[in-house]
Each structure stands twice: as C-alpha cells, then as structure tokens.
Amino acid sequence: MHDADPMQTIDVFINLNYDECLAHYEGRIANVRTRSVDGRWVVFPAEAIRRVVGRDGVRGIYRLSFSEQGRFISINPLTGR
C-alpha cells in the first residue's frame, strides 16, 4: 500500500500592512519572505496572501501547507487576520 503524498506544513509570522499587500496583489512583488515560528526563513508565492488579506493587511501566525515537492497548497490563519 502506498500513502498519498504527505503535506508539509510550516507556521510563519506575517506582518504586512495593506499597501504592502497591494504590492504583492498587483504582482509588483512575486514572493513573500518571512520567518517561521522556529526561526527559519520561508519564501512562498505572494498570490497566497490574496486568500487572507483584510482591510488592515495580513497580521498574525499562519500555517502554510506544501506538497512533498515543495509546491504551495494552502494558507490558514492560526492567530490574527
């Protein structure tokens, strides 16, 4: 029996104001670079924040999910918004 591809997750701090989010949203910035809660640098596609941006931007801790091959799958808020 073969298991389905396991998802890899990492929890990251994101603190972007609305204008910073807009730059990502408009494609002027292709990737978001931030720190994980355990101190590693993480880079993920800026399009991901489109799913979680609010009036004040994106602030809080978010769980990023990636495929085994490192392809971005999802972003979910753990705190903030």
N, C-alpha and C positions, 0 to 999 in steps of 0.2 A: 504494500500500500504506500502511496506517495502523498505526503502532505501538500496542501495548497501553499503557494508562496507566502511565507510569513511576512507580515508588515513590520517594518522597523519604525519605532516612534522616538521622538526626542521632544522634550519640553523646553521652550525658549521664552525669553523675555522679549516683548516687543513694545516699544515706546515711540510711536510715530504720530506727530500732530497731523491735522487734516491736510495742510499744504504738502507735507512730506508724502502722505498717502496719495495725494493728487498727482504728484510727480511720478510715482510708481504706476498709478492707474492709467495715466496718459502714455505710458511707455517710455518716458524720458529716462527712467531707471529700470533696468530689466530684472535685477535681483535685489533681494533684501539680505543684508548681512547683519547678524545679531548673535548674541551669546546664549548658550543653553544654560539651564539652571545649574549644570555641573561644570560650567566654565569653558566649554568648547565653543569655537566659532562655527556658526552654521550659516550657509547660504542657500536660499530657496527662491523659486520664481516669484517675482513681485505680483503676478496675477493672483496668487494665493490670498493676498490681503483684501482683494475685492470682496471676498466672501464674508469678511468680518469687520470691515471699516464702518465706523459710525460717525456722527457729527463732530466728535472730538478727535477722530483718528482711530488709532489702534493702540491700546494700552493694556498690559497685563501679561499673564503667562498663558501660552498657547501650546497645544500638543500638535506637532506636525507628524504626519504619517507618510512613510515612503515605502515603495515596493522593495523587494530584495535587491533589485538592480539599481536602487537609488532614485527612482522616479517619484516625484511628488504625487501624493494621493489626496490628502485632506489636511485641513487645519480646524482645530476645535478649541474654543476658549476654556481655560481651567479657572481663570480669575479675570476680573476686569471686563473690558469690552471696548 
